[in-house]
Amino acid sequence: MNILTEDQAAERRLALPATGLLDGLSPQFIAELQSRGAFVEYNQQAIIASGALADYVCCIVAGRVKISRVDADYVKAPVAMLGVGEWFGETNLFVRLPSPEEIYADGEVVVWTMPPDTLRRLFFDNPEATPLLFNIGASLAQKLAARSR
C-alpha cells in the first residue's frame, strides 16, 4: 500500500470518475469530495482481508479488484471483479461489521478512499451530497435484491 501525495496524484492525473455513484453530481462537488479523501495504490495485495473491519469507503480509479469469500470447504471462491468507477465499503456508512469477503488488488490498483465518518459528515453539511447518498442507497438496495434471488 502506498498513499499518494497530492503532487503524485496530480502528476498521474488521477481523479474520481464522474460515473456510477457520482452520476448527476456537479463537477464542483466531485472536486470537493475528492479533496477530502486520498488516493492509495496497491499491487497484488489484500486491500481488505476477510474478517477485517473495512475502515474506508473506496472508489476504484485505476485497475481492478477481485472479491472472494471463503466457502463452506474453506476454499476462496470468487464473488466479483470490480473495475474503474465501482465502489466498495459503502455499508460502513451505516454499520461497522467485519467484511465477510476479501478485496484483493488484481495487479496495480489505485483507489480513492475516505473514512466513513468524513463522508457521513459531508452528507449532513452539504446539501449537494444528497444525490450521492441516494445513489449509495440505491446501490445497496440492488445488492440486497440480487442476494435474495
C-alpha positions as a printed NumPy array, in Angstrom:
array([[  0.   ,   0.   ,   0.   ],
       [  1.233,   3.448,  -0.921],
       [ -0.653,   6.644,  -0.056],
       [ -0.079,   9.086,  -2.892],
       [  0.699,  12.737,  -2.248],
       [ -1.404,  15.426,  -3.907],
       [  1.511,  16.111,  -6.275],
       [  1.794,  12.426,  -7.23 ],
       [ -1.957,  12.212,  -7.846],
       [ -1.885,  15.388,  -9.959],
       [  1.157,  14.184, -11.916],
       [ -0.671,  10.939, -12.728],
       [ -3.895,  12.867, -13.45 ],
       [ -5.905,  10.796, -11.003],
       [ -9.497,  11.819, -10.496],
       [-12.74 ,  10.358,  -9.25 ],
       [-14.703,   9.064, -12.246],
       [-17.937,  11.059, -12.634],
       [-19.942,   7.893, -13.29 ],
       [-21.743,   5.279, -11.213],
       [-22.35 ,   6.596,  -7.711],
       [-21.259,  10.058,  -8.819],
       [-23.808,  10.287, -11.675],
       [-25.706,  13.562, -11.553],
       [-23.291,  15.312,  -9.201],
       [-21.748,  18.648, -10.108],
       [-18.05 ,  18.79 , -11.043],
       [-17.541,  21.228,  -8.154],
       [-18.998,  18.777,  -5.631],
       [-16.936,  15.897,  -7.062],
       [-13.798,  18.056,  -6.734],
       [-14.706,  18.87 ,  -3.11 ],
       [-15.359,  15.197,  -2.373],
       [-12.057,  14.178,  -3.97 ],
       [-10.13 ,  16.775,  -1.95 ],
       [-11.402,  15.287,   1.316],
       [-10.096,  11.795,   0.53 ],
       [ -6.813,  10.281,  -0.609],
       [ -5.528,   8.151,  -3.455],
       [ -3.937,   4.879,  -2.391],
       [ -2.019,   2.458,  -4.595],
       [ -1.973,  -1.323,  -4.149],
       [ -0.18 ,  -4.016,  -6.12 ],
       [ -1.367,  -7.621,  -5.884],
       [ -2.178,  -7.42 ,  -2.208],
       [ -5.205,  -7.524,   0.056],
       [ -6.99 ,  -4.209,   0.349],
       [ -9.439,  -5.587,   2.9  ],
       [ -8.85 ,  -9.007,   4.459],
       [-11.781, -11.313,   5.109],
       [-12.92 , -10.828,   8.687],
       [-11.332,  -7.381,   8.999],
       [-13.172,  -4.127,   9.531],
       [-13.243,  -2.053,   6.381],
       [-12.354,   1.383,   7.673],
       [-12.904,   3.243,   4.403],
       [-15.325,   3.869,   1.578],
       [-13.415,   3.373,  -1.683],
       [-13.785,   4.061,  -5.401],
       [-11.566,   2.288,  -7.916],
       [ -9.725,   4.87 , -10.02 ],
       [ -7.337,   2.568, -11.923],
       [ -7.089,  -1.214, -12.261],
       [ -9.369,  -3.94 , -10.929],
       [-10.074,  -5.659,  -7.635],
       [-11.14 ,  -9.239,  -7.023],
       [-13.691, -10.014,  -4.366],
       [-13.723, -13.516,  -2.925],
       [-15.282, -15.305,   0.001],
       [-14.203, -18.453,   1.817],
       [-16.84 , -21.124,   1.134],
       [-18.024, -23.982,   3.368],
       [-14.966, -26.06 ,   2.342],
       [-12.597, -23.2  ,   3.301],
       [-11.781, -22.543,  -0.351],
       [-11.549, -18.973,  -1.588],
       [-14.45 , -18.638,  -4.049],
       [-14.65 , -15.681,  -6.467],
       [-17.606, -13.373,  -5.889],
       [-16.995, -10.441,  -8.234],
       [-14.466,  -8.403, -10.161],
       [-14.773,  -4.618,  -9.853],
       [-13.262,  -2.028, -12.172],
       [-12.811,   1.705, -12.577],
       [-15.696,   3.724, -11.184],
       [-17.002,   0.966,  -8.928],
       [-17.126,   1.36 ,  -5.153],
       [-16.747,  -0.85 ,  -2.099],
       [-17.069,  -0.266,   1.635],
       [-20.294,   1.751,   1.336],
       [-22.007,  -0.301,   4.043],
       [-19.567,   1.255,   6.551],
       [-21.583,   4.447,   6.305],
       [-24.391,   2.67 ,   8.128],
       [-22.958,  -0.318,  10.044],
       [-19.475,  -1.31 ,  11.155],
       [-19.15 ,  -5.035,  10.61 ],
       [-16.178,  -7.215,   9.672],
       [-16.025,  -7.912,   5.956],
       [-17.154, -11.43 ,   5.029],
       [-15.167, -11.02 ,   1.796],
       [-11.578, -10.38 ,   0.823],
       [-10.939,  -7.492,  -1.551],
       [ -7.678,  -8.01 ,  -3.402],
       [ -5.778,  -5.829,  -5.89 ],
       [ -5.643,  -7.631,  -9.239],
       [ -2.304,  -6.175, -10.346],
       [ -1.703,  -2.464,  -9.888],
       [ -4.753,  -0.69 ,  -8.463],
       [ -5.391,   2.874,  -7.349],
       [ -8.385,   3.601,  -5.15 ],
       [ -9.678,   6.874,  -3.84 ],
       [-10.586,   6.416,  -0.214],
       [-12.3  ,   8.308,   2.573],
       [-13.208,   7.393,   6.162],
       [-16.969,   6.806,   6.51 ],
       [-17.208,   9.4  ,   9.305],
       [-15.834,  12.101,   6.973],
       [-18.298,  11.156,   4.232],
       [-21.176,  10.972,   6.713],
       [-20.32 ,  14.496,   7.938],
       [-20.353,  15.71 ,   4.33 ],
       [-23.906,  14.361,   3.914],
       [-25.063,  16.447,   6.871],
       [-23.095,  19.589,   5.995],
       [-23.575,  19.864,   2.233],
       [-26.981,  19.576,   0.538],
       [-25.2  ,  18.774,  -2.75 ],
       [-24.258,  15.419,  -1.194],
       [-27.879,  14.22 ,  -1.153],
       [-27.74 ,  12.665,  -4.665],
       [-24.616,  10.731,  -3.653],
       [-26.365,   9.391,  -0.558],
       [-29.344,   8.404,  -2.723],
       [-27.054,   6.67 ,  -5.253],
       [-25.324,   4.749,  -2.448],
       [-28.703,   3.704,  -1.026],
       [-29.887,   2.558,  -4.466],
       [-26.66 ,   0.577,  -4.991],
       [-27.005,  -1.163,  -1.627],
       [-30.678,  -1.95 ,  -2.356],
       [-29.701,  -3.515,  -5.71 ],
       [-27.093,  -5.688,  -3.969],
       [-29.655,  -6.821,  -1.396],
       [-32.193,  -7.603,  -4.111],
       [-29.599,  -9.622,  -6.077],
       [-28.729, -11.696,  -2.997],
       [-32.358, -12.591,  -2.34 ],
       [-32.9  , -14.083,  -5.806]])
